[in-house]
Amino acid sequence: MLMYPQIDPVALQLGPVAIHWYGLTYLAAFGLFLWLGVRRLQHPPFNRMQGPTAWTRRDVEDLLFQGVVGVIIGGRLGYCLFYKPAYYLSHPLEVFAVWEGGMSFHGGLLGVIAAMLWFAYQRKRSWLQVADFVAPCVPTGLAAGRIGNFINGELWGRFASPELPWAMVFPQSGSMLPRHPSQIYQFLLEGLLLFVLLWLYAQKERKPGQVAAVFLMGYGAFRFIAEYFREPDAYLGILSLGMSMGQWLCVPMVLGGALLWAWAAQRKPQA
C-alpha cells in the first residue's frame, strides 16, 4: 500500500501572502484554455471564417474571462443547491464563503453555459458554434483541477484491496485502510482521455452541436464510471439505485448529449 504524501497545500509563502497549489491549478487550467483556444482557431469551420464572423484571439480571451466568472458563480451555487441546500437555506450568507471550499462541476458547467449564451448574444453568433469551440479546450482544465484535489488530499476514493499496487491510505479520511486514489482516476479519464478523444474528434468538420454533444456524453460517462471508485459525500452517501449524487447528475448529461448529437446529425445545414 502507498501512503498519501501529505503535501503542503501552500506552494509558496511570501510574508502574509500564501499561494496555494489549488489556486495554481486553476491558473494552469485557464492558461491551458487560452493556449488550446488559439490553436482551436485552426480547426474547421473556424479557420474558414472571414470578415465579421471570423474568430480571433480576442474572442478566446473574452470567452476565458466570461467562462471564469461562470465557473466560480455556477460552481459555488451548484454546490450549495445540489449538495447542501438545507444548510445554505439556513445559513444564506455562507454561500459567499468560497474560501471555505465547496464547488460543483455540474454547477460550474451551468455557469459556463450561461457565459457562452451571453457571449453568443454579444457577438451575434450561434450558441452551438460557441459551445463547439469551447468543448475541446475544457478537459485539460478539469485534469488540472483533479491534480489540485489530490494535492489537497480531498475527494479520496472508496476502500480498495490491499493487493492493489496503487491502493493508497489517506489518513485525513479518518481510516488507515487502503483506498482508490480516485482523483488520479478522474484526472486520467475526465481529463487526459477525454481531451485526446475530443480534440481528435473536433479536428474534422462536424455538424453544429456535435462536438459539444460528445463532450457531454464523454464527461458524463467517464465521471459516472469514476464515481464507483470515489467515496460519496458523507452527508449524502449512496442514493437510490445504489448511485451517488455525482452519478445522478451525470445521467442527464449523457442523455442530453446523445439527444443533441442525434438532433444535430439530422439538422439540415443553414445557408
C-alpha positions as CSV (number, residue, x, y, z in Angstrom):
1,M,0.0,0.0,0.0
2,L,1.0,3.6,-0.6
3,M,0.7,6.3,2.0
4,Y,-0.6,9.7,0.9
5,P,2.4,12.0,1.0
6,Q,0.7,14.8,2.9
7,I,1.5,17.7,0.5
8,D,1.5,21.2,2.0
9,P,-1.4,22.9,0.3
10,V,0.6,26.2,0.3
11,A,3.0,26.2,-2.6
12,L,4.7,29.5,-1.7
13,Q,4.6,31.8,1.3
14,L,5.5,35.4,0.7
15,G,5.1,37.1,4.1
16,P,1.4,37.3,4.8
17,V,0.5,36.1,1.3
18,A,0.1,32.4,0.8
19,I,-0.1,31.0,-2.7
20,H,-1.9,27.7,-2.7
21,W,-1.4,24.8,-5.0
22,Y,-5.1,24.7,-5.7
23,G,-5.0,28.3,-6.9
24,L,-2.1,27.4,-9.2
25,T,-4.0,24.5,-10.7
26,Y,-6.8,27.0,-11.5
27,L,-4.3,29.3,-13.2
28,A,-2.9,26.3,-15.1
29,A,-6.5,25.4,-16.2
30,F,-7.1,29.0,-17.5
31,G,-3.7,29.1,-19.2
32,L,-4.3,25.8,-21.0
33,F,-7.7,27.0,-22.2
34,L,-6.1,30.1,-23.7
35,W,-3.3,28.1,-25.3
36,L,-5.7,25.5,-26.8
37,G,-8.2,28.1,-27.8
38,V,-5.7,29.9,-30.0
39,R,-4.9,26.5,-31.7
40,R,-8.6,25.7,-32.0
41,L,-8.8,28.7,-34.4
42,Q,-7.0,26.5,-36.9
43,H,-9.8,23.8,-36.8
44,P,-12.7,23.8,-39.2
45,P,-15.0,25.6,-39.5
46,F,-13.3,28.4,-37.6
47,N,-10.3,28.5,-40.0
48,R,-12.5,29.3,-42.9
49,M,-14.5,32.2,-41.4
50,Q,-13.7,35.7,-42.7
51,G,-15.0,39.2,-42.1
52,P,-17.1,40.0,-39.0
53,T,-17.8,36.3,-38.4
54,A,-14.1,35.3,-38.1
55,W,-12.9,34.1,-34.7
56,T,-9.8,35.9,-33.3
57,R,-7.6,35.6,-30.2
58,R,-9.6,38.4,-28.6
59,D,-12.6,36.2,-28.8
60,V,-10.7,33.4,-27.0
61,E,-9.6,35.9,-24.3
62,D,-13.1,37.2,-23.8
63,L,-14.6,33.7,-23.6
64,L,-12.0,32.8,-21.0
65,F,-12.9,35.8,-18.8
66,Q,-16.6,35.2,-19.0
67,G,-16.1,31.5,-18.5
68,V,-14.1,32.1,-15.3
69,V,-16.9,34.1,-13.9
70,G,-19.4,31.4,-14.9
71,V,-17.3,28.7,-13.3
72,I,-16.9,30.5,-10.0
73,I,-20.5,31.6,-9.6
74,G,-22.1,28.5,-11.1
75,G,-19.7,26.1,-9.3
76,R,-20.5,27.7,-5.9
77,L,-24.2,28.0,-6.4
78,G,-24.3,24.4,-7.8
79,Y,-22.6,23.1,-4.7
80,C,-25.0,24.9,-2.4
81,L,-28.1,23.8,-4.3
82,F,-27.1,20.2,-5.3
83,Y,-25.3,19.0,-2.2
84,K,-26.3,21.1,0.9
85,P,-29.5,23.0,0.1
86,A,-31.0,22.8,3.6
87,Y,-27.8,24.0,5.2
88,Y,-27.3,27.0,3.0
89,L,-31.0,27.8,3.2
90,S,-30.5,28.2,6.9
91,H,-27.1,30.0,6.5
92,P,-27.6,32.1,3.3
93,L,-24.6,34.3,4.0
94,E,-22.2,31.4,3.9
95,V,-23.0,30.9,0.2
96,F,-20.4,33.7,-0.3
97,A,-17.7,32.0,1.9
98,V,-15.9,30.5,-1.1
99,W,-12.7,30.4,0.8
100,E,-14.1,27.5,2.9
101,G,-14.3,25.3,-0.2
102,G,-17.3,23.7,-1.9
103,M,-17.5,23.8,-5.7
104,S,-19.6,21.6,-8.0
105,F,-18.6,20.7,-11.5
106,H,-22.1,20.4,-12.7
107,G,-22.9,23.8,-11.3
108,G,-19.8,25.2,-12.9
109,L,-21.0,23.7,-16.2
110,L,-24.3,25.5,-16.0
111,G,-22.4,28.7,-15.2
112,V,-20.2,28.2,-18.3
113,I,-23.3,27.5,-20.4
114,A,-24.8,30.8,-19.2
115,A,-21.5,32.6,-20.1
116,M,-21.5,31.1,-23.6
117,L,-25.0,32.2,-24.1
118,W,-24.1,35.7,-23.2
119,F,-21.0,35.6,-25.4
120,A,-23.1,34.3,-28.3
121,Y,-25.6,37.1,-27.8
122,Q,-23.0,39.8,-27.6
123,R,-21.2,38.5,-30.8
124,K,-24.4,37.6,-32.6
125,R,-23.1,34.1,-33.1
126,S,-24.8,30.7,-32.9
127,W,-24.7,29.3,-29.4
128,L,-23.9,25.8,-30.8
129,Q,-20.9,27.2,-32.6
130,V,-19.6,28.8,-29.4
131,A,-20.2,25.5,-27.5
132,D,-18.4,23.5,-30.2
133,F,-15.4,25.9,-30.0
134,V,-15.1,25.7,-26.2
135,A,-15.7,22.0,-25.6
136,P,-12.3,20.5,-26.6
137,C,-10.5,23.2,-24.6
138,V,-12.1,22.2,-21.3
139,P,-10.8,18.7,-20.3
140,T,-7.3,19.8,-19.6
141,G,-8.6,22.3,-17.1
142,L,-10.6,19.5,-15.5
143,A,-7.4,17.5,-15.3
144,A,-5.6,20.4,-13.6
145,G,-8.4,20.6,-11.0
146,R,-8.1,16.9,-10.2
147,I,-4.4,17.4,-9.5
148,G,-5.5,20.1,-7.1
149,N,-7.9,17.7,-5.4
150,F,-5.0,15.2,-5.0
151,I,-2.6,17.8,-3.6
152,N,-5.3,18.9,-1.1
153,G,-5.9,15.3,-0.1
154,E,-9.6,15.6,-0.7
155,L,-12.3,13.6,-2.6
156,W,-10.5,10.4,-1.9
157,G,-11.7,7.0,-3.1
158,R,-13.6,4.1,-1.7
159,F,-11.9,1.3,0.1
160,A,-9.7,-0.9,-2.1
161,S,-8.0,-4.2,-1.8
162,P,-4.5,-4.0,-0.1
163,E,-3.3,-6.1,-3.0
164,L,-4.0,-3.3,-5.4
165,P,-0.5,-1.9,-6.2
166,W,-1.6,1.7,-6.2
167,A,-4.0,1.5,-3.3
168,M,-3.4,4.5,-1.0
169,V,-4.0,5.3,2.6
170,F,-5.5,8.8,3.2
171,P,-5.1,9.4,7.0
172,Q,-7.3,12.5,6.7
173,S,-10.2,10.3,5.7
174,G,-10.3,9.0,9.3
175,S,-9.3,5.5,8.3
176,M,-5.9,3.8,7.7
177,L,-7.4,1.3,5.3
178,P,-6.3,1.5,1.6
179,R,-8.4,3.4,-0.8
180,H,-8.6,4.1,-4.5
181,P,-6.8,7.3,-5.5
182,S,-9.9,8.4,-7.3
183,Q,-8.6,11.8,-8.0
184,I,-6.0,10.3,-10.3
185,Y,-8.6,8.1,-12.0
186,Q,-10.6,11.2,-12.7
187,F,-7.5,13.0,-13.9
188,L,-6.9,10.2,-16.4
189,L,-10.5,9.7,-17.5
190,E,-12.3,13.1,-17.4
191,G,-9.1,15.0,-18.1
192,L,-6.5,13.4,-20.4
193,L,-8.5,10.7,-22.1
194,L,-11.5,12.9,-22.8
195,F,-9.2,15.6,-24.1
196,V,-7.4,13.3,-26.5
197,L,-10.7,11.9,-27.9
198,L,-12.4,15.2,-28.1
199,W,-9.5,17.1,-29.7
200,L,-9.2,14.4,-32.4
201,Y,-12.9,14.4,-33.0
202,A,-13.1,18.2,-33.3
203,Q,-10.3,18.4,-35.9
204,K,-12.7,17.3,-38.6
205,E,-15.8,19.1,-39.9
206,R,-18.8,18.2,-37.7
207,K,-22.5,19.3,-37.6
208,P,-23.1,22.3,-35.3
209,G,-23.6,21.0,-31.8
210,Q,-22.0,17.6,-32.2
211,V,-18.6,18.4,-30.6
212,A,-20.4,19.9,-27.6
213,A,-22.6,16.8,-27.5
214,V,-19.6,14.4,-27.5
215,F,-18.2,16.4,-24.5
216,L,-21.4,16.0,-22.6
217,M,-21.6,12.3,-23.3
218,G,-17.9,11.7,-22.7
219,Y,-17.6,13.6,-19.5
220,G,-20.9,12.1,-18.2
221,A,-19.8,8.6,-18.9
222,F,-16.3,8.9,-17.6
223,R,-17.5,10.7,-14.4
224,F,-20.2,8.0,-13.9
225,I,-17.5,5.3,-14.0
226,A,-15.1,7.2,-11.7
227,E,-17.8,7.7,-9.1
228,Y,-17.8,3.9,-8.5
229,F,-14.3,4.4,-7.0
230,R,-14.9,7.7,-5.3
231,E,-16.1,8.0,-1.7
232,P,-19.6,9.5,-1.7
233,D,-20.0,12.7,0.3
234,A,-20.6,11.7,3.9
235,Y,-23.7,13.9,4.3
236,L,-25.3,12.3,1.2
237,G,-24.0,8.8,0.9
238,I,-25.4,6.4,-1.7
239,L,-28.8,7.5,-3.1
240,S,-31.4,5.5,-4.9
241,L,-30.5,2.6,-7.2
242,G,-27.1,2.5,-5.5
243,M,-25.9,5.6,-7.3
244,S,-24.1,8.7,-5.9
245,M,-25.2,12.3,-6.4
246,G,-22.4,12.7,-8.9
247,Q,-23.8,9.8,-10.9
248,W,-27.3,11.1,-10.9
249,L,-26.1,14.4,-12.1
250,C,-24.3,12.7,-15.0
251,V,-27.4,10.9,-16.2
252,P,-29.0,14.0,-17.8
253,M,-25.6,15.0,-19.2
254,V,-25.3,11.7,-21.1
255,L,-28.9,11.7,-22.2
256,G,-28.8,15.4,-23.2
257,G,-25.6,14.9,-25.1
258,A,-27.0,11.9,-27.0
259,L,-30.2,13.8,-27.9
260,L,-28.1,16.8,-29.0
261,W,-25.8,14.7,-31.2
262,A,-28.8,13.0,-32.9
263,W,-30.6,16.2,-33.4
264,A,-27.5,17.9,-34.9
265,A,-26.9,14.9,-37.2
266,Q,-30.4,15.2,-38.7
267,R,-30.5,19.0,-38.8
268,K,-30.2,20.5,-42.3
269,P,-27.3,22.8,-42.9
270,Q,-28.2,26.5,-43.0
271,A,-27.2,28.7,-45.8
